């Protein structure tokens, strides 16, 4: 029986990962979350280490942190950093494969990113991005690099979500409010990764003999305007342009490194995800 320990499995991504693991034969998932144990307290780091020893997992997936969407303050960064410090200590001597979910925010959020790859310049523009950069370095320092896999996804969304500046948030607003609000003209490009795709790829990489840093990207970016216009083909709604609070920047990625492992994986585009709501699942 292969045991997969997840830190922070009560969020959107964690719950979906656990659900997927349950469908595998000879696999079991164990979740340690802030509801079970405060992972940020330095006084708990030895207890965390003991729990890891008792479970003796084959794979550890680290998701635990307060997400960017819930705030971007120095206080939140400090809290998240403490989690990293405790987990790095607890996992430093384990033979388990360690999978850390970082973020494309390490490259920045307020800057242009054209065909960025894993070797592109690290330039975080948020406290959240700074936390992810620091965490990557901490794990690289504490954990044998032959056991460490770091995954950097952009925005992960699920079509069942009701809020957010993403395809599902736009769809819900169109249905509920009969309008979609864009910042500016909405023509800036972004990568959007569907939750199901993220889960599939994270688990594929977790089970494979691969280590180092991988961007979890499809290599195809879409504008907010294109997604909003596509939704408006199904729902009669207004598309409202709001004054920007910052500069319009594009984020596009080269996913050649990931493709070398997953080959012809068929990503669900935001357009296809919207179509699926009205025409049946993918």
C-alpha positions as CSV (number, residue, x, y, z in Angstrom):
1,X,0.0,0.0,0.0
2,X,1.5,3.3,-1.1
3,X,0.9,6.1,1.5
4,X,0.6,9.7,0.4
5,X,0.7,12.3,3.2
6,X,-0.8,15.7,2.3
7,X,-0.2,18.8,4.4
8,X,-3.0,21.2,3.9
9,X,-5.5,18.9,2.3
10,X,-8.7,20.7,3.3
11,X,-8.6,23.4,0.5
12,X,-10.0,23.1,-3.0
13,X,-6.9,21.5,-4.4
14,X,-6.3,19.2,-1.4
15,X,-9.8,17.8,-1.4
16,X,-9.7,17.0,-5.1
17,X,-6.3,15.3,-4.7
18,X,-7.7,13.2,-1.8
19,X,-10.8,12.3,-3.9
20,X,-8.6,11.2,-6.8
21,X,-6.3,9.2,-4.7
22,X,-9.2,7.3,-3.2
23,X,-10.0,6.0,-6.8
24,X,-6.5,4.4,-7.0
25,X,-5.9,0.8,-5.9
26,X,-3.3,0.2,-3.3
27,X,-3.0,3.9,-2.4
28,X,-4.1,5.7,0.8
29,X,-4.0,9.4,1.6
30,X,-3.5,10.9,5.0
31,X,-4.2,14.6,5.6
32,X,-2.7,16.8,8.2
33,X,-4.3,20.3,8.2
34,X,-4.5,23.3,10.5
35,X,-7.8,21.8,11.7
36,X,-5.7,18.8,13.1
37,X,-2.5,20.6,14.1
38,X,-1.2,24.1,13.9
39,X,1.6,23.7,11.4
40,X,2.9,27.3,12.0
41,X,3.8,26.9,15.7
42,X,7.5,26.4,16.3
43,X,6.6,24.4,19.5
44,X,4.8,21.9,17.2
45,X,7.7,21.1,14.9
46,X,8.8,18.1,16.9
47,X,5.2,16.8,17.0
48,X,5.0,17.2,13.2
49,X,8.2,15.3,12.8
50,X,6.9,12.5,15.0
51,X,3.6,12.2,13.1
52,X,5.6,12.0,9.8
53,X,7.7,9.2,11.4
54,X,4.5,7.3,12.5
55,X,2.9,7.6,9.1
56,X,6.1,6.8,7.2
57,X,4.7,8.0,3.8
58,X,6.0,7.1,0.4
59,X,5.1,10.6,-0.9
60,X,4.5,13.9,0.9
61,X,2.6,16.6,-0.9
62,X,2.9,20.1,0.7
63,X,-0.1,22.4,0.0
64,X,-0.3,24.1,3.4
65,X,-0.4,27.9,3.3
66,X,-2.9,30.8,3.3
67,X,-3.7,31.4,-0.3
68,X,-3.0,34.6,-2.3
69,X,-6.7,35.2,-2.8
70,X,-7.2,35.5,1.0
71,X,-4.7,38.3,1.5
72,X,-1.2,39.4,0.8
73,X,0.2,40.9,3.9
74,X,3.5,40.6,5.7
75,X,1.6,38.9,8.6
76,X,0.3,36.2,6.3
77,X,3.8,35.8,4.7
78,X,5.2,35.4,8.2
79,X,2.6,32.7,9.1
80,X,3.3,30.8,5.8
81,X,7.0,31.0,6.3
82,X,6.7,29.4,9.8
83,X,4.8,26.5,8.2
84,X,7.7,26.0,5.7
85,X,10.3,26.1,8.5
86,X,8.5,23.5,10.5
87,X,7.8,21.2,7.6
88,X,11.3,21.4,6.3
89,X,12.6,20.4,9.7
90,X,10.1,17.6,10.0
91,X,10.9,16.2,6.6
92,X,14.6,16.7,6.3
93,X,15.6,13.2,7.2
94,X,12.8,11.3,5.5
95,X,13.3,9.1,2.4
96,X,9.9,10.0,1.1
97,X,9.5,11.9,-2.2
98,X,8.6,15.5,-1.2
99,X,6.3,17.4,-3.6
100,X,6.1,21.2,-2.9
101,X,3.3,23.2,-4.6
102,X,5.0,26.5,-5.2
103,X,3.5,29.1,-7.6
104,X,4.2,31.0,-10.9
105,X,4.0,34.0,-8.5
106,X,7.7,33.5,-8.0
107,X,8.2,35.1,-11.5
108,X,6.1,38.1,-10.4
109,X,2.5,39.1,-11.0
110,X,2.8,42.8,-12.1
111,X,5.4,42.2,-14.8
112,X,5.3,40.9,-18.3
113,X,6.3,37.2,-18.7
114,X,6.7,36.1,-22.3
115,X,7.4,32.4,-22.9
116,X,8.8,32.1,-19.3
117,X,10.3,28.7,-18.4
118,X,11.8,27.2,-15.3
119,X,15.1,29.2,-15.9
120,X,13.4,32.6,-16.3
121,X,14.1,35.4,-13.9
122,X,12.7,35.1,-10.4
123,X,11.1,38.5,-9.5
124,X,8.2,38.2,-7.0
125,X,6.0,41.3,-6.8
126,X,3.9,40.2,-3.8
127,X,4.4,38.9,-0.3
128,X,2.9,35.6,-1.5
129,X,5.4,35.3,-4.3
130,X,8.2,36.2,-1.8
131,X,7.0,33.4,0.5
132,X,7.1,30.9,-2.4
133,X,10.6,31.9,-3.4
134,X,11.8,31.6,0.2
135,X,10.1,28.2,0.7
136,X,11.7,26.8,-2.5
137,X,15.1,27.7,-1.1
138,X,14.4,26.3,2.3
139,X,13.2,23.0,1.0
140,X,16.2,22.8,-1.4
141,X,18.5,23.4,1.6
142,X,16.9,20.9,4.0
143,X,15.8,18.1,1.6
144,X,17.9,15.9,-0.6
145,X,17.3,17.3,-4.1
146,X,17.1,13.7,-5.4
147,X,13.8,13.5,-3.4
148,X,12.4,17.0,-4.0
149,X,9.9,18.0,-6.7
150,X,8.8,21.6,-6.9
151,X,5.7,22.4,-9.0
152,X,4.9,26.0,-10.0
153,X,1.3,26.4,-11.2
154,X,-0.4,29.6,-12.4
155,X,-4.1,30.2,-11.4
156,X,-5.9,27.0,-10.7
157,X,-9.7,27.3,-11.1
158,X,-12.7,25.0,-10.9
159,X,-15.9,25.6,-12.8
160,X,-17.9,24.9,-9.6
161,X,-16.4,28.0,-7.9
162,X,-18.8,30.9,-7.5
163,X,-16.3,33.8,-7.1
164,X,-13.0,34.9,-8.5
165,X,-11.5,36.8,-11.5
166,X,-11.4,33.7,-13.6
167,X,-13.6,31.7,-16.0
168,X,-15.9,30.2,-13.2
169,X,-16.3,33.6,-11.5
170,X,-17.1,35.2,-14.8
171,X,-19.7,32.5,-15.6
172,X,-21.4,32.8,-12.2
173,X,-21.5,36.6,-12.5
174,X,-23.1,36.3,-15.9
175,X,-25.7,34.0,-14.6
176,X,-26.4,35.8,-11.4
177,X,-25.9,39.4,-12.2
178,X,-26.2,39.5,-16.0
179,X,-22.8,41.2,-16.3
180,X,-19.1,40.4,-16.3
181,X,-16.6,43.0,-15.0
182,X,-13.2,43.3,-16.5
183,X,-10.2,45.4,-15.5
184,X,-9.6,47.6,-18.5
185,X,-10.3,46.0,-21.8
186,X,-9.3,42.6,-20.4
187,X,-7.1,41.7,-23.3
188,X,-4.0,40.8,-21.2
189,X,-3.0,37.1,-21.5
190,X,-3.0,34.6,-18.6
191,X,-2.6,30.9,-18.1
192,X,-5.6,29.2,-16.5
193,X,-5.3,25.6,-15.3
194,X,-8.5,23.6,-14.6
195,X,-8.5,21.9,-11.2
196,X,-8.9,18.4,-12.7
197,X,-5.9,19.0,-14.9
198,X,-3.8,20.2,-12.0
199,X,-4.7,17.2,-9.9
200,X,-4.0,14.8,-12.7
201,X,-0.6,16.3,-13.4
202,X,0.4,16.7,-9.8
203,X,-0.3,13.0,-9.1
204,X,1.4,11.9,-12.4
205,X,4.6,13.8,-11.4
206,X,4.3,12.6,-7.8
207,X,4.4,8.9,-8.9
208,X,7.0,9.4,-11.6
209,X,10.8,9.3,-11.0
210,X,11.2,13.1,-11.6
211,X,12.6,15.8,-9.4
212,X,13.6,19.4,-9.6
213,X,11.3,22.3,-10.7
214,X,8.5,22.1,-13.2
215,X,6.0,24.8,-14.3
216,X,2.5,23.3,-14.3
217,X,1.4,25.1,-17.5
218,X,-0.3,24.2,-20.7
219,X,1.7,26.5,-22.9
220,X,-1.5,28.3,-24.1
221,X,-2.7,31.6,-22.7
222,X,-6.1,33.3,-23.0
223,X,-7.3,36.8,-22.5
224,X,-10.0,37.6,-19.9
225,X,-11.9,39.4,-22.8
226,X,-11.9,36.3,-24.9
227,X,-13.3,34.2,-22.1
228,X,-16.0,36.8,-21.2
229,X,-17.0,37.1,-24.9
230,X,-17.3,33.4,-25.1
231,X,-19.6,33.2,-22.0
232,X,-21.7,36.0,-23.5
233,X,-22.5,33.6,-26.5
234,X,-24.4,31.4,-24.1
235,X,-25.7,34.0,-21.6
236,X,-27.1,37.4,-22.5
237,X,-24.9,39.6,-20.3
238,X,-23.1,43.0,-20.3
239,X,-19.3,43.1,-20.3
240,X,-18.3,46.1,-18.2
241,X,-14.8,47.6,-18.4
242,X,-13.5,49.0,-15.0
243,X,-10.6,51.4,-14.6
244,X,-7.4,49.5,-14.1
245,X,-5.5,49.7,-10.8
246,X,-2.3,48.7,-12.4
247,X,-0.6,48.2,-15.8
248,X,-1.8,45.5,-18.2
249,X,0.8,42.7,-18.4
250,X,0.8,39.4,-20.2
251,X,1.8,36.0,-18.8
252,X,2.7,33.3,-21.3
253,X,4.8,30.2,-20.6
254,X,6.9,27.6,-22.4
255,X,5.9,24.2,-21.0
256,X,8.5,22.2,-22.9
257,X,10.0,20.7,-19.7
258,X,6.6,19.5,-18.5
259,X,5.7,18.1,-21.9
260,X,8.8,16.0,-21.9
261,X,7.2,14.0,-19.1
262,X,3.5,14.1,-19.9
263,X,3.8,14.2,-23.7
264,X,0.4,14.8,-25.3
265,X,-1.6,15.5,-22.3
266,X,-4.9,17.2,-23.4
267,X,-5.4,20.2,-21.3
268,X,-9.0,21.5,-20.9
269,X,-8.9,25.1,-22.1
270,X,-11.1,27.8,-20.5
271,X,-13.1,27.9,-23.7
272,X,-13.7,24.1,-23.5
273,X,-14.4,24.4,-19.8
274,X,-17.2,26.9,-20.4
275,X,-18.6,24.8,-23.3
276,X,-18.7,21.8,-21.0
277,X,-21.2,23.6,-18.7
278,X,-23.7,24.0,-21.5
279,X,-22.8,21.0,-23.7
280,X,-21.8,18.3,-21.2
281,X,-18.6,17.6,-19.3
282,X,-15.3,17.7,-21.3
